[in-house]
Amino acid sequence: MTDSRRIAVVFPGQGAQAVGMGQSLAEASSAAHGVFDAFAAATPQYSPSLQAVCFSGPEDTLKDTRYTQPGILATSLAAWISLKASLQATCPTLVPTVTAGHSLGEYGALVAAGVLTVSQAAMLIVERARLMAQAPEGAMAALLGFSPETVEQVLSQINASGQGPITVANYNSAEQWVISGTASAVAQAAEQLKAAGTKRVIPLAVSGAFHSPLMQPAAQAFATFVAPVDFAAPTCPVVPNVTADATTEATTLKTLLAQQIDHSVRWQQTMAAMVNDHHITTVIECGPGTVLTGLFKKAHPGLELLNIATADDVARVAEQLSQPLPTLAAV
């Protein structure tokens, strides 16, 4: 890998899951297999096992947030660790310029930055998933083709009427936000936004109002759970979801990790921070799917975009990183 690259390593969140994820990584790499072993140790109560559901389904079980969150994280970390192992010969000291993750993906970012071990991340994500699964029921919906001012006005009116809470859970891009709150509030917001000319409102197949005030009990319980865990100083800046401001303070990262559960994911702002403040040239998305790669491609054209979900991807990306940075024209 040439020194001209400035690399952002990013990790996806819930919704990226797919049956079969992680299997080729675990079969091809002992290091990746070790990641799934660590997650197995953190989930002895799971029946069927986390690995079995990731590799073979059923899909309905994989959609259970108690399986989804650790499953995506295990696959993502297996991808990252497989890449590092593959690069030992050509780049034994691969260190990202900056890391970040979307929602649960932030745990992957903390591992990639050396803040958490794989075992620590597994333990924390399992508890996070358990607490979020127990939170009050709610709803979420994706909004496409809206006016941000209109969305803010509609949500403010619903909250002022006492029918909330409802909030923007994810600022994914300039064109896509996700709202989260009580089922009635989300339904009302959908009606008003459609009437105001929103192009699309897409209900999401979730049982909880993630990243909303309804998650406050889970966030408080998780803050207590994470308090005694040792967070190491990161080897590179991490951009937390809550602030979208890069930090190298371990204490700050721990505090924000708990707050993230009931605060908005500021991914649009996170991408901007990586590009504008850290001048990244290359994005490596580690984990199932290509959602984050797609968001970067649309918002910040001209970057080198790489994604790793399978063993074949590891070989392809390792080969590309061993070559000079290509010249990419903005489109």
BADOGU-13288 format. One line per 4 residues: number of its first residue (from 1); for each residue x, y, z of C-alpha. Coordinates in nm, 4 decimals. Each point is the difference from the previous one (the first is absolute). Example, Ala and Ser with C-alpha at 12.3 -4.5 7.8 and 13.67 -1.06 7.14 Angstrom:
BEGIN
1 = 1.2300/-0.4500/0.7800  0.1370/0.3440/-0.0660
! end
This chain:
BEGIN
1 = 0.0000/0.0000/0.0000  0.1388/0.3384/-0.0960  0.0382/0.2856/0.2448  -0.2176/0.2293/-0.2142
5 = -0.3213/-0.1529/0.1278  -0.1916/0.1480/0.2901  -0.2385/-0.2737/0.1034  -0.3371/0.0106/0.1706
9 = -0.1054/-0.3417/0.1273  -0.3750/-0.0129/0.0535  -0.2440/-0.2607/0.1303  -0.3708/-0.0424/-0.0877
13 = -0.3025/-0.0043/0.2266  -0.3261/-0.1878/0.0320  -0.1701/-0.0754/-0.3294  0.3186/-0.1254/-0.1686
17 = -0.0541/-0.3579/0.1188  -0.0406/-0.2906/-0.2439  -0.0089/-0.3744/0.0535  0.3428/-0.1439/-0.0791
21 = 0.1907/0.3031/0.1234  0.3428/-0.0742/0.1402  0.0113/-0.3640/-0.1079  0.2624/0.0295/-0.2742
25 = 0.2120/0.2230/0.2231  -0.0041/-0.2513/0.2852  0.0746/-0.2907/-0.2340  0.2906/0.1762/-0.1714
29 = 0.1747/0.1630/0.2967  0.0883/-0.1305/0.3443  0.0050/0.3600/0.1199  -0.3583/0.0510/-0.1177
33 = -0.1027/-0.3318/0.1524  0.1430/0.1264/0.3269  -0.2346/0.2969/-0.0126  -0.3016/-0.2290/-0.0175
37 = 0.1472/-0.2059/0.2846  0.0179/0.3154/0.2121  -0.3628/0.0790/-0.0765  -0.0994/-0.3582/0.0800
41 = 0.1638/0.0419/0.3406  -0.2080/0.3155/0.0544  -0.3268/-0.1706/-0.0980  -0.0105/-0.3406/0.1754
45 = -0.3735/0.0498/0.0619  -0.0845/0.0282/-0.3702  -0.1892/-0.2933/-0.1503  0.0414/-0.0334/-0.2911
49 = 0.3547/0.1312/0.0133  0.0895/0.3414/-0.1403  0.2348/-0.1550/-0.2562  -0.2630/-0.2486/-0.1184
53 = -0.2546/0.2776/-0.0560  0.2515/0.2235/-0.1797  0.1128/-0.2796/-0.2303  -0.3273/-0.1867/-0.0574
57 = -0.2924/0.2006/0.1347  -0.2910/-0.0110/0.0343  -0.0409/0.3580/-0.1184  -0.2721/0.0787/0.2534
61 = 0.2357/-0.0885/0.2847  0.2791/0.2062/-0.1538  -0.2373/0.2997/-0.0027  -0.0384/-0.0274/0.3795
65 = 0.2135/0.2891/0.1259  0.1586/-0.2319/0.2590  0.1499/-0.1923/-0.2920  0.0234/0.2826/-0.2521
69 = 0.2264/0.2289/0.1987  0.2663/-0.2506/0.1096  -0.0278/-0.1827/-0.3342  0.0767/0.3084/-0.2076
73 = 0.2788/0.1032/0.2355  0.1597/-0.3471/-0.0026  -0.0065/-0.0053/-0.3803  0.1377/0.3532/-0.0226
77 = 0.2863/-0.0703/0.2388  0.0758/-0.3266/-0.1792  0.0299/0.1998/-0.3225  0.2304/0.2612/0.1554
81 = 0.2221/-0.2526/0.1744  0.0188/-0.2156/-0.3134  0.1184/0.3017/-0.1978  0.2655/0.0834/0.2581
85 = 0.1230/-0.3602/-0.0031  0.0074/-0.0012/-0.3809  0.2071/0.3196/-0.0050  0.2667/-0.1268/0.2399
89 = 0.2456/-0.0571/-0.2852  -0.0550/0.3285/-0.1840  -0.1139/0.2346/0.2761  0.0495/-0.1481/0.3470
93 = -0.0846/0.3254/0.1777  -0.3285/0.0950/-0.1619  -0.1458/0.2792/0.2128  -0.3076/0.1911/-0.1098
97 = 0.0114/0.3763/-0.0201  -0.3424/0.0105/0.1652  -0.2794/-0.2474/0.0831  -0.3752/0.0167/0.0466
101 = -0.3016/-0.2283/0.0011  -0.3709/0.0438/-0.0594  -0.1861/-0.0680/0.3258  0.1167/-0.3478/0.1132
105 = 0.2864/0.0405/-0.2482  0.1627/0.2427/0.2422  0.1107/-0.3032/0.2006  0.1925/-0.1185/-0.3057
109 = 0.1576/0.3432/-0.0311  0.1166/-0.0198/0.3615  0.1612/-0.3390/-0.0595  0.1711/0.1198/-0.3194
113 = 0.1378/0.2979/0.1942  0.1294/-0.2223/0.2804  -0.2425/0.1329/0.2627  -0.1742/-0.3344/0.0598
117 = 0.1020/-0.3611/-0.0467  -0.2193/-0.2320/-0.2030  -0.1118/-0.1725/0.3207  -0.0908/0.3316/0.1642
121 = -0.1964/0.1094/-0.3064  -0.1855/-0.3328/-0.0078  -0.0952/0.0277/0.3664  -0.1202/0.3590/-0.0400
125 = -0.2009/-0.0481/-0.3189  -0.1811/-0.3026/0.1441  -0.1103/0.2059/0.3002  -0.0912/0.2956/-0.2221
129 = -0.2174/-0.2244/-0.2172  -0.1675/-0.1540/0.3059  -0.0845/0.3374/0.1512  -0.1258/0.1454/-0.3270
133 = -0.2179/-0.3058/-0.0617  -0.1650/0.0577/0.3406  -0.0687/0.3707/-0.0604  -0.3568/0.1250/-0.0567
137 = -0.1454/-0.0796/-0.3400  0.0117/0.2664/-0.2661  0.0444/0.0538/-0.3715  0.2452/0.1401/-0.2534
141 = -0.0327/0.1217/-0.3589  0.2440/0.1116/-0.2666  -0.0665/0.3285/-0.1783  0.1183/0.0596/-0.3573
145 = -0.0238/0.3195/-0.2002  -0.1162/0.2372/0.2722  0.0691/0.3530/0.1128  0.1962/-0.0127/0.3291
149 = -0.1850/0.3100/0.1166  -0.3354/-0.1697/-0.0624  0.1057/-0.3108/0.1929  0.1191/0.2018/0.2984
153 = -0.3226/0.2018/0.0027  -0.2244/-0.3081/-0.0137  0.1913/-0.1811/0.2769  0.0001/0.3118/0.2174
157 = -0.3782/0.0357/-0.0337  -0.0604/-0.3639/0.0910  0.2241/0.0231/0.3062  -0.1637/0.3276/0.1078
161 = -0.3436/-0.1656/-0.0217  0.1083/-0.2688/0.2461  -0.0353/-0.2809/-0.2501  0.3735/-0.0729/-0.0138
165 = 0.2719/-0.0525/0.0668  0.1238/-0.0026/-0.3568  0.3400/0.1024/-0.1281  0.2454/-0.0346/-0.2851
169 = 0.1849/-0.3217/0.0819  0.2423/-0.0027/-0.2938  0.1349/0.2848/-0.2094  0.1275/-0.2343/-0.2703
173 = 0.0431/0.2470/-0.2842  -0.1398/0.3225/-0.1391  -0.2731/-0.2071/-0.1682  -0.0722/-0.2620/0.2659
177 = -0.0956/0.0275/0.3634  -0.1634/-0.2531/0.2327  -0.2616/0.0985/0.2576  -0.0668/-0.1922/0.3204
181 = -0.2566/0.0144/0.2789  -0.3333/-0.1358/0.1108  -0.1934/-0.1899/-0.2659  -0.2806/0.2572/-0.0022
185 = 0.2415/0.2922/-0.0301  0.1904/-0.1608/-0.2875  -0.3278/-0.0790/-0.1788  -0.1204/0.3577/0.0457
189 = 0.3318/0.1407/-0.1233  -0.0162/-0.2233/-0.3065  -0.3480/0.1308/-0.0881  0.0986/0.3647/0.0424
193 = 0.3245/-0.0357/-0.1913  -0.1690/-0.1757/-0.2907  -0.2543/0.2807/-0.0098  0.2837/0.2520/-0.0019
197 = 0.1555/-0.1621/-0.3055  0.2536/-0.2433/0.1399  0.0943/-0.2399/-0.2777  0.0112/-0.3175/0.2064
201 = -0.0629/-0.1107/0.3573  0.1158/-0.3578/0.0580  -0.0996/-0.1757/0.3256  0.2892/-0.2031/0.1377
205 = -0.0393/-0.3568/0.1240  0.1061/0.0655/0.3600  -0.1821/-0.0408/0.3301  0.1813/0.2746/0.1870
209 = 0.0432/0.3755/-0.0391  0.3786/-0.0106/-0.0171  0.1951/0.3223/0.0564  -0.3013/0.1759/0.1514
213 = -0.0998/0.1060/0.3544  -0.1884/-0.3318/0.0344  0.3448/-0.1608/0.0266  0.0960/0.2084/0.3032
217 = -0.0418/-0.2867/0.2526  0.2266/-0.2187/-0.2146  0.2573/0.2791/-0.0296  0.0057/0.0552/0.3757
221 = 0.0330/-0.3711/0.0758  0.2747/-0.0357/-0.2576  0.1914/0.2952/0.1475  0.0155/-0.1904/0.3285
225 = 0.1038/-0.3202/-0.1746  0.2813/0.1587/-0.2020  0.1369/0.2126/0.2854  0.2535/-0.2574/0.1347
229 = 0.1237/-0.1032/-0.3471  0.3508/0.1188/-0.0837  0.0122/0.2141/-0.3152  0.3545/0.0371/-0.1371
233 = 0.1239/0.3177/-0.1650  -0.0775/-0.0256/-0.3724  0.2805/-0.0378/-0.2529  -0.1847/0.2382/-0.2322
237 = -0.2946/0.2388/0.0294  -0.3502/-0.1494/0.0222  -0.3068/0.1944/-0.1140  -0.2876/-0.0794/0.2401
241 = -0.3595/-0.0037/-0.1222  -0.1265/0.2397/0.2655  0.2265/0.2963/-0.0768  0.1582/-0.0762/-0.3404
245 = 0.3118/0.1628/0.1479  0.3113/-0.2179/-0.0102  0.1607/-0.0715/0.3345  0.2943/-0.1894/0.1444
249 = -0.1296/0.0187/0.3583  -0.0875/-0.3457/0.1307  -0.2254/0.1381/0.2735  -0.1962/0.2017/-0.2538
253 = -0.0431/-0.3040/-0.2224  -0.1380/-0.2031/0.2902  -0.2486/0.2699/0.0998  -0.1207/0.0504/-0.3559
257 = -0.0357/-0.3730/-0.0604  -0.2720/-0.0131/0.2652  -0.1636/0.3224/-0.1166  -0.0116/-0.1308/-0.3560
261 = -0.2852/-0.2385/0.0846  -0.2541/0.2816/0.0452  0.1680/0.2701/-0.2128  0.0011/0.0579/-0.3749
265 = 0.2543/-0.1620/-0.2311  0.1636/0.2925/-0.1812  0.1410/-0.1942/-0.2936  -0.0318/0.2804/-0.2539
269 = 0.2091/0.2186/0.2295  0.2405/-0.2873/0.0711  0.0781/-0.0425/-0.3695  0.0562/0.3739/-0.0349
273 = 0.2371/0.0014/0.2975  0.2051/-0.2840/-0.1461  0.0285/0.1686/-0.3381  0.0423/0.3627/0.1085
277 = 0.1954/-0.0364/0.3248  0.2008/-0.3167/-0.0634  0.0355/0.0275/-0.3794  -0.0638/-0.3677/-0.0604
281 = 0.0698/-0.1460/-0.3428  -0.1267/-0.3524/0.0647  -0.3002/-0.1543/0.1756  0.0058/-0.3669/0.1032
285 = -0.3417/-0.1282/0.1066  0.0391/-0.3169/0.2057  -0.3118/-0.2123/0.0382  -0.3082/-0.1205/-0.1840
289 = -0.1525/0.2187/-0.2690  0.1182/0.3215/-0.1623  -0.2314/0.2564/0.1572  0.2745/0.2259/0.1319
293 = 0.2003/-0.0292/-0.3204  -0.3078/0.1162/-0.1894  -0.0520/0.2980/0.2297  0.3627/0.1079/-0.0431
297 = -0.0204/-0.0438/-0.3775  -0.2973/0.2319/-0.0281  0.1039/0.2613/0.2555  0.3737/0.0128/-0.0678
301 = 0.0856/-0.1185/-0.3530  0.3638/-0.0501/-0.0891  0.0966/-0.2229/0.2935  0.1475/-0.3469/-0.0349
305 = -0.2801/-0.2229/0.1315  0.0681/-0.3563/0.1145  -0.2240/-0.2460/0.1812  0.0671/-0.3335/0.1671
309 = -0.2748/-0.2509/0.0724  0.1507/-0.3286/-0.1223  0.3324/-0.1794/-0.0246  0.0177/0.0912/-0.3705
313 = -0.0417/0.3648/0.0956  0.2956/-0.0263/0.2388  0.2275/-0.1216/-0.2793  -0.1262/0.2656/-0.2422
317 = 0.0370/0.2884/0.2441  0.3422/-0.1155/0.1237  0.1213/-0.0076/-0.3600  -0.1349/0.3484/-0.0698
321 = 0.1535/0.1438/0.3147  0.3389/-0.1373/-0.1040  -0.0178/0.2137/-0.3139  0.0377/0.3797/-0.0319
325 = -0.3075/0.2067/0.0692  -0.1920/0.0327/-0.3265  -0.0973/0.3394/-0.1331  -0.3760/0.0256/0.0354
329 = -0.1893/0.2707/-0.1818  -0.2866/0.1591/0.1862  -0.3376/-0.0821/-0.1519
! end
